[in-house]
Amino acid sequence: MKRRILRFLLLAFLTSASPAVMHAQEGIGKKEAERIQAKKEKEDKKAVKVKEK
């Protein structure tokens, strides 16, 4: 009886924790994409300035 309860609780915990982990990874991905985009914009501005000279 205890094993069934423990197995159920473990299964319930694992299934409820996975969306939180995926959400956290999604946030990291967004931050990384924003950082890369900002870096590209900065490099583009530098390239335009160099072209003007």
C-alpha positions in Angstrom: 0.0 0.0 0.0 2.8 2.4 0.9 4.6 1.7 -2.4 1.5 2.6 -4.4 1.1 5.9 -2.6 4.8 6.7 -2.9 4.8 5.7 -6.6 1.7 7.9 -7.2 3.2 10.9 -5.4 6.5 10.5 -7.3 4.7 10.4 -10.6 2.5 13.3 -9.7 5.6 15.4 -8.7 7.5 14.5 -11.8 4.6 15.4 -14.1 3.9 18.7 -12.4 7.6 19.8 -12.3 8.3 19.3 -16.0 6.2 22.3 -17.3 8.1 24.6 -14.8 11.4 23.4 -16.2 10.3 23.9 -19.8 9.1 27.4 -18.9 12.4 28.3 -17.4 14.3 27.0 -20.4 12.1 29.1 -22.7 12.9 32.2 -20.7 16.6 31.5 -21.0 16.1 31.1 -24.8 14.3 34.4 -25.1 17.0 36.2 -23.2 19.7 34.7 -25.4 17.8 35.7 -28.5 17.4 39.2 -27.3 21.1 39.5 -26.5 22.1 38.2 -29.9 19.6 40.6 -31.6 21.0 43.5 -29.7 24.6 42.5 -30.6 23.6 42.3 -34.3 22.0 45.7 -34.3 25.1 47.2 -32.7 27.4 45.6 -35.3 25.1 46.8 -38.1 25.3 50.4 -36.7 29.1 50.1 -36.7 29.2 48.8 -40.2 27.0 51.7 -41.4 29.4 54.2 -39.8 32.4 52.6 -41.4 30.7 52.6 -44.8 30.0 56.3 -44.5 33.6 57.2 -43.9 
